[in-house]
Amino acid sequence: MASTCAYLVLRGHKLDYFFSLSYLEKLFVYSAMIKEKEFEQQKLEIIIKSLASILGLK
């Protein structure tokens, strides 16, 4: 759950907020973090494919 704590801190929350969450709430935050990471990866893949097509690499 350290990554979940770091995620919340980077979002502007204090450490106390993380420790006040229930286990279920921490799981929700973790799943949101994973979904955001997957979304960012999809955006990067689209950008890379676009640049590759512009440069004529694929």
Steps between C-alpha positions, in 0.01 A plus 500: 500500500802730492426589140145594598632725774745664260222545243285686752789716620583595141134595457532748787373297793686474829626172642235520772235470232644170378516355850143608574362300206349158551648203317211504252556870426869432445405229251279747313785750484734225379261397224460864392878532492530190277227625265671838469832332427341284228334807348832687493668200333229492233548871433876449465449211258275717284757782500782260410298346216411847370861613507613180333250546219601865456865401480419211267631235733187283486 
